[in-house]
Amino acid sequence: MGTNRSWAQYPPTYRAHEMSLLADWILSGTSGSVAGLPGVGKSNFLGFLCHRPEVMQALLAAHQINLALIPIDLNNLPDETAATFYRVILRGFYEIQAHFDHTLQQVITAAYQENKAIQDPFVVQSTLRELLGHFQGQKMRVGFVFDRFDDFCEAAPPQTVSALRGLRDSFKDTLFYLMGMRQEAAYLSDPSTLGELYEILDAHVCWLEPMNEDDARWLVAREIHLATSPLLEPDIDTFLKLSGGVPSLLKAICHWWLATPDKPAPEKWGDVLLANPSLDYRLQEILAGLSQEELFILSEVERLAHQNEKTGSWPKLEQQYHQVLDHLVIKGVCQPNKRGWSITSELLASYLAMTKGRGRGRIWLDKDTEELYQGQRRIEDLAPLERELLQFLLRYPRLRHTKTDLIVNAWPDELRKMGVTDDSLYQVIAGLRKKIEPIPARPCYILNWRGKPEGGYQLFPEGRPT
């Protein structure tokens, strides 16, 4: 969300759907998270929101709300101390002070300059509260717009995170938060550290979808403005079909087009682009943002669409996985059509077919047969302790279980009486991972967690995004 970007080039209709949703939040004083898959342009959207305040003000004009949106880029956080965190917020005010009247500019400048070297968190927080008091006195609504808030939560002390809730409660009619995140709050390594903030992030989520056609065409025009030959309308249509409107894919396609003098026929572009390392990296990033269950269902959509399926397979898929399909639609990677379903990006669909990236699916227990499944595959050859441990984790998914809890609940009494070491537990976990993890060394189903006096493991039955 840096200030060196020419935000004036962005059309006022940029991301109109998402802007309208956030306008509704602001009207009701709602805080929430702005999430999206890698490559959909979360940082750009949050930057546009803050650096083009007149766009949001126009949406709120009928309600006479005086608004201040403060960009807080947590990518640039020098360390995780509370004092630094509050100083970065003051810097956010300082960097957009030109949006305010002369009186507020003076107050903001003094607050930042006098505190930018202060290490005492109480002093800096007190200054921030005084600054918010000035905005409150002018009856202004203030929104803290955090970029990469999920990364911050993973590293910041819990008291710093929880203090945000207290700050908002102190200025309830003035302050709200918009948190940029790559995933839902449930996928933080320890959501409990959020405290009451979890409710804010979980209850209101604005999923950033790929660009609509107007925004995508504007991006293409911006990226190829230095081209020596014009881009024909049919070629632009091909760009949009290949990318599905995902900004990272669209930019990479534009750069390839500019750098390739002897281009093949447009119908061959997809094959050429799939061999491009830049596109390969971006496609991998998108798929890594999906859970194993989502990846499995998306791959099923690709497989059925590729086979031009006309039988009852689509209704069966919809009935069995309607919630997952709905979530994939929200994330903008697939959509229903007259024949069934399709993946929004032709490149992504071809990449799935080429890499056979089927995903392993959700782990579940068939209550009638007591068999354990992963997607549609039965998990076989489980040792007795592996089965007991996996069933216990399935009964209490996502929760953090200590090593002692797992041993008490999965090991038979006679073995526990003889003593069970951490290494014995690790061996059972390692055996399970070999049978359920796509890459055992980089687990996405059974995750470690470290704590005092002991850590343990937690299970994500759907296979957490990597």
C-alpha positions in Angstrom: 0.0 0.0 0.0 2.9 2.3 -0.6 2.5 6.0 -1.6 4.8 5.9 -4.6 2.1 4.3 -6.9 0.1 6.6 -9.2 -3.3 5.9 -7.7 -4.8 8.7 -9.8 -4.6 6.4 -12.9 -7.1 4.0 -11.3 -10.7 4.5 -12.6 -13.2 5.5 -9.9 -15.2 2.4 -10.8 -12.3 0.1 -9.9 -13.5 -2.9 -7.8 -17.0 -1.4 -7.6 -18.6 -4.5 -6.1 -16.1 -4.7 -3.3 -16.2 -1.0 -2.7 -20.0 -1.1 -2.4 -19.8 -3.9 0.2 -17.2 -2.0 2.3 -19.4 1.2 2.1 -22.2 -0.8 3.7 -19.8 -1.9 6.4 -18.7 1.7 7.0 -22.3 2.9 7.3 -22.9 0.4 10.0 -19.6 0.9 11.7 -18.6 -2.8 11.0 -15.1 -4.1 11.1 -14.0 -7.1 9.1 -11.4 -8.8 6.9 -10.6 -8.4 3.2 -9.4 -11.8 2.0 -8.4 -13.3 -1.3 -6.3 -15.9 -3.0 -2.7 -15.1 -4.0 -2.6 -12.8 -7.1 -6.1 -11.2 -6.9 -4.6 -7.9 -5.8 -5.5 -7.4 -2.2 -2.7 -4.9 -1.5 -3.7 -2.9 -4.6 -7.3 -2.8 -3.6 -6.5 -1.7 0.0 -4.1 1.0 -1.4 -6.8 2.3 -3.8 -9.3 2.4 -0.9 -7.0 4.6 1.2 -5.3 6.7 -1.5 -8.4 7.5 -3.4 -10.7 8.6 -0.5 -13.0 10.6 -2.8 -14.3 7.3 -4.3 -15.5 5.9 -1.0 -16.8 9.4 0.0 -18.9 9.5 -3.1 -20.5 6.2 -2.2 -21.3 7.6 1.3 -22.3 11.1 0.1 -26.0 10.7 0.8 -25.2 9.9 4.5 -22.8 12.8 5.2 -20.1 10.7 6.7 -16.7 12.4 7.1 -14.2 9.5 6.6 -10.5 8.9 7.2 -9.0 5.6 5.9 -5.5 5.0 7.3 -3.2 2.6 5.4 -1.1 0.5 7.7 1.3 -1.7 5.8 2.4 -4.5 8.1 4.8 -5.8 5.4 7.0 -2.8 6.5 6.9 -3.6 10.3 10.5 -3.4 11.5 9.8 -5.6 14.5 6.9 -7.0 16.5 7.0 -4.8 19.6 3.9 -2.9 20.7 5.8 0.5 20.5 6.8 -0.1 16.9 3.3 -1.2 16.0 1.8 2.0 17.3 4.5 4.1 15.6 3.7 2.4 12.3 0.0 3.4 12.8 1.1 7.0 13.5 3.2 6.9 10.3 0.1 5.8 8.4 -1.6 9.0 9.5 1.4 11.0 8.6 1.8 9.7 5.1 -1.7 10.7 4.1 -2.0 13.9 6.1 -2.6 15.8 2.8 -6.1 14.4 2.8 -7.0 16.4 6.0 -7.4 20.1 6.9 -4.5 22.2 8.1 -5.4 21.8 11.8 -5.4 18.0 11.6 -2.2 18.0 9.5 -0.4 19.9 12.3 -1.7 17.5 15.0 -0.7 14.5 12.9 2.8 15.8 12.1 3.4 16.6 15.8 2.2 13.2 16.9 4.4 11.3 14.4 7.6 13.5 14.7 7.5 13.5 18.5 7.0 9.7 18.8 8.8 8.1 15.9 11.8 7.2 18.1 9.9 6.5 21.3 10.3 2.9 22.6 7.7 3.0 25.4 4.5 1.5 24.1 2.4 3.3 26.7 3.6 6.7 25.5 3.0 6.0 21.8 -0.4 4.4 22.5 -1.4 7.4 24.5 -0.4 9.7 21.7 -2.5 7.5 19.3 -5.5 7.8 21.6 -5.1 11.6 21.7 -4.9 11.7 17.9 -8.1 9.6 17.6 -9.7 12.0 20.1 -9.1 14.9 17.7 -10.8 13.0 14.9 -13.6 12.1 17.3 -14.0 15.8 18.1 -14.4 16.6 14.4 -17.0 13.8 14.1 -14.9 11.9 11.6 -15.1 8.1 11.1 -11.6 6.5 11.1 -10.8 3.2 9.5 -7.5 1.4 10.1 -6.8 -0.5 6.9 -4.2 -3.2 7.7 -2.4 -5.1 5.0 -1.1 -8.6 5.8 -2.8 -8.6 9.2 -2.6 -12.4 9.3 1.2 -12.4 9.1 1.3 -9.8 11.9 -0.9 -12.0 14.1 1.5 -14.9 13.7 4.4 -12.9 15.1 3.0 -10.2 17.4 2.6 -10.6 21.2 -1.0 -11.6 22.1 -1.4 -8.5 24.2 -0.7 -6.2 21.2 -3.4 -7.9 19.2 -5.9 -7.9 22.0 -5.2 -4.2 22.7 -6.7 -3.4 19.2 -10.1 -4.6 20.5 -9.8 -2.3 23.5 -8.8 0.6 21.3 -11.8 0.1 19.1 -14.1 -0.2 22.1 -12.8 3.1 23.5 -13.7 4.9 20.2 -16.7 2.7 19.3 -18.5 5.4 17.2 -15.3 6.6 15.6 -12.9 3.7 14.9 -13.3 0.5 12.7 -10.9 -2.0 11.2 -10.4 -3.5 7.8 -7.9 -6.3 7.9 -6.2 -7.6 4.7 -5.7 -11.4 5.0 -4.8 -14.2 2.6 -7.2 -16.7 4.4 -9.9 -16.9 6.9 -9.0 -16.3 10.5 -9.6 -20.0 11.3 -6.3 -20.8 9.5 -4.1 -18.7 11.8 -1.8 -21.0 13.6 -3.5 -20.1 16.9 -6.8 -18.2 16.4 -7.3 -18.0 20.2 -4.6 -15.2 20.4 -7.1 -12.9 18.6 -9.4 -13.0 21.6 -12.6 -11.1 20.9 -11.1 -9.8 17.6 -11.7 -13.3 16.1 -15.5 -12.5 16.0 -14.8 -9.4 13.9 -12.6 -11.3 11.4 -14.8 -14.3 11.2 -18.2 -12.7 11.0 -17.5 -10.2 8.2 -15.3 -11.3 5.3 -15.1 -9.5 1.9 -13.6 -12.0 -0.5 -11.8 -10.2 -3.3 -12.6 -12.0 -6.5 -10.8 -11.8 -9.9 -11.4 -8.5 -11.8 -14.6 -7.9 -13.7 -14.3 -7.3 -17.4 -14.0 -3.5 -17.2 -11.3 -3.6 -14.6 -9.4 -6.3 -16.5 -9.5 -4.3 -19.7 -8.2 -1.3 -17.9 -5.3 -3.3 -16.4 -4.4 -4.7 -19.9 -4.4 -1.1 -21.3 -2.1 0.0 -18.5 0.3 -2.8 -18.8 0.7 -2.6 -22.6 0.7 1.1 -23.1 4.3 1.0 -24.3 3.6 -1.6 -27.0 4.7 -0.6 -30.5 1.8 -2.4 -32.1 -1.9 -2.2 -31.0 -3.5 -5.1 -29.2 -6.5 -6.3 -31.2 -9.9 -6.8 -29.6 -9.9 -10.6 -30.1 -6.5 -10.8 -28.5 -7.8 -8.9 -25.4 -10.7 -11.4 -25.2 -8.1 -14.2 -25.3 -6.2 -12.5 -22.4 -9.4 -12.4 -20.3 -10.3 -16.0 -21.0 -6.8 -17.3 -20.2 -6.5 -15.3 -17.0 -10.0 -15.4 -15.7 -9.5 -11.9 -14.6 -6.8 -12.8 -12.0 -4.5 -9.7 -12.0 -1.3 -11.6 -11.4 -2.0 -13.9 -14.4 -3.2 -11.0 -16.5 0.0 -9.0 -15.9 2.2 -12.0 -16.6 0.3 -12.6 -19.9 0.8 -8.9 -20.9 4.5 -9.0 -20.1 4.9 -12.2 -22.2 3.0 -10.5 -25.1 5.3 -7.4 -24.9 8.5 -9.5 -24.8 7.6 -12.0 -27.6 8.1 -10.6 -31.1 7.1 -13.7 -33.0 3.9 -14.8 -31.4 2.1 -18.0 -32.3 -1.6 -18.0 -33.3 -3.8 -17.0 -30.3 -5.2 -20.6 -30.0 -1.6 -21.7 -29.1 -1.0 -19.1 -26.5 -2.2 -21.2 -23.7 0.3 -24.0 -24.4 3.2 -21.5 -24.7 2.2 -19.7 -21.5 2.0 -22.9 -19.5 5.7 -23.4 -20.2 6.5 -19.9 -19.0 8.2 -20.0 -15.5 6.5 -16.8 -14.4 3.0 -18.2 -15.2 3.9 -21.5 -13.6 4.8 -19.8 -10.3 1.6 -17.7 -10.2 -0.6 -20.7 -10.9 1.1 -22.7 -8.2 0.5 -19.8 -5.8 -3.2 -19.7 -6.5 -3.6 -23.5 -6.0 -1.5 -23.3 -2.7 -4.2 -20.9 -1.4 -6.8 -23.6 -1.6 -7.5 -26.3 0.9 -6.9 -29.9 -0.1 -10.7 -30.4 -0.2 -11.2 -27.3 -2.4 -8.4 -28.4 -4.7 -10.0 -31.9 -5.0 -13.4 -30.4 -5.9 -11.8 -27.9 -8.3 -10.0 -30.8 -10.0 -13.2 -32.7 -10.3 -14.8 -29.7 -12.0 -11.9 -29.6 -14.5 -12.1 -33.4 -15.1 -15.9 -33.4 -15.7 -15.7 -30.3 -17.9 -12.8 -31.7 -19.9 -14.8 -34.9 -20.5 -17.8 -32.8 -21.5 -19.8 -34.7 -18.9 -23.5 -34.9 -19.8 -24.7 -37.5 -17.3 -25.8 -37.1 -13.7 -22.3 -36.4 -12.4 -22.8 -32.6 -12.1 -25.9 -33.0 -9.8 -24.1 -35.6 -7.8 -21.1 -33.3 -7.3 -23.4 -30.3 -6.4 -25.4 -32.3 -3.9 -22.3 -33.8 -2.2 -20.1 -30.7 -2.2 -22.4 -27.7 -2.6 -20.8 -25.8 0.3 -17.3 -26.2 -1.1 -18.5 -25.2 -4.6 -20.1 -22.1 -3.1 -16.9 -21.2 -1.4 -14.9 -21.7 -4.7 -17.4 -19.4 -6.4 -16.9 -16.7 -3.7 -13.1 -17.1 -4.2 -13.7 -16.6 -8.0 -12.0 -19.7 -9.3 -15.1 -21.6 -10.7 -18.6 -20.8 -11.7 -21.8 -22.6 -12.7 -22.9 -22.6 -16.4 -25.6 -24.2 -18.5 -23.8 -27.5 -18.9 -22.6 -27.8 -15.3 -19.5 -26.0 -13.9 -16.3 -24.5 -15.3 -13.0 -23.0 -14.0 -12.9 -19.2 -14.6 -9.3 -19.2 -15.9 -8.5 -21.4 -18.9 -4.8 -21.4 -17.8 -5.7 -22.6 -14.4 -7.9 -25.4 -15.8 -5.2 -26.5 -18.2 -2.6 -26.4 -15.4 -4.7 -28.6 -13.2 -5.1 -31.1 -16.1 -1.4 -31.0 -16.9 -0.1 -31.4 -13.3 -2.9 -33.8 -12.3 -3.3 -31.6 -9.2 -6.2 -33.6 -7.9 -5.9 -32.7 -4.2 -6.5 -35.4 -1.5 -9.8 -34.1 -0.2 -11.3 -34.0 3.3 -10.6 -36.7 5.9 -13.8 -38.2 7.2 -15.2 -41.2 9.0 -18.0 -43.3 7.6 -20.2 -43.8 10.7 -21.8 -46.9 9.2 -18.7 -48.8 8.3 -16.2 -47.1 10.7 -13.9 -46.7 7.7 -11.7 -43.6 7.4 -11.7 -41.8 4.0 -9.7 -39.1 2.4 -11.8 -37.6 -0.3 -13.2 -40.7 -2.1 -10.2 -42.9 -1.2 -10.3 -45.2 1.8 -7.3 -44.8 4.1 -5.8 -48.3 4.3 -3.1 -50.0 6.3 -3.5 -47.9 9.4 -1.8 -49.3 12.5 -4.1 -49.5 15.5 -2.5 -46.5 17.2 -2.6 -44.5 14.0 -6.3 -45.2 13.7 -7.1 -44.3 17.3 -5.2 -41.1 17.1 -6.7 -40.0 13.8 -10.2 -40.8 15.0 -9.6 -38.8 18.2 -8.4 -35.8 16.1 -11.4 -36.1 13.8 -13.7 -35.9 16.8 -12.1 -32.7 17.9 -10.8 -31.0 14.7 -8.8 -27.8 14.5 -8.3 -27.7 18.3 -4.8 -27.6 19.7 -4.2 -30.9 21.5 -1.2 -31.2 23.8 1.0 -34.3 23.5 -0.3 -35.5 26.8 -3.9 -35.2 25.7 -3.2 -37.2 22.6 -1.5 -40.0 24.5 -4.2 -40.1 27.1 -7.0 -40.4 24.5 -5.3 -42.6 21.9 -3.1 -45.0 23.8 -4.5 -48.1 25.6 -4.3 -48.1 29.4 -1.8 -50.9 29.5 0.6 -49.1 27.2 0.2 -45.8 29.1 1.1 -47.5 32.4 4.4 -48.7 30.8 5.1 -45.1 29.8 4.8 -43.4 26.5 7.6 -41.1 25.2 7.3 -38.0 23.0 9.2 -40.0 20.4 6.6 -42.8 20.4 3.9 -40.1 19.7 6.1 -38.6 17.0 6.5 -42.0 15.3 2.7 -42.5 15.1 2.3 -38.9 13.7 5.0 -39.6 11.2 3.3 -42.8 10.1 0.0 -41.0 9.7 1.6 -38.2 7.7 3.1 -40.7 5.2 -0.4 -42.0 4.5 -2.4 -38.8 4.3 -0.1 -35.8 3.5 0.6 -34.9 -0.1 4.2 -33.9 1.1 4.8 -35.3 4.6 7.7 -32.9 5.2 5.2 -30.0 4.6 2.1 -31.2 6.4 -1.3 -29.5 5.8 -3.6 -32.0 7.7 -1.7 -32.6 10.9 0.2 -29.6 12.1 2.7 -29.1 14.9 2.3 -26.4 17.4 4.8 -25.3 20.1 3.8 -24.1 23.5 4.8 -24.1 27.2 5.1 -26.4 29.1 4.4 -28.6 26.1 3.2 -28.4 22.5 1.3 -30.8 20.4 -0.7 -31.2 17.2 -3.9 -30.1 15.5 -5.9 -31.6 12.6 -7.4 -29.7 9.7 -9.7 -32.4 8.1 -9.9 -30.3 4.9 -6.2 -29.9 4.5 -5.2 -26.3 5.4 -4.0 -24.1 2.5 -0.2 -24.0 2.4 
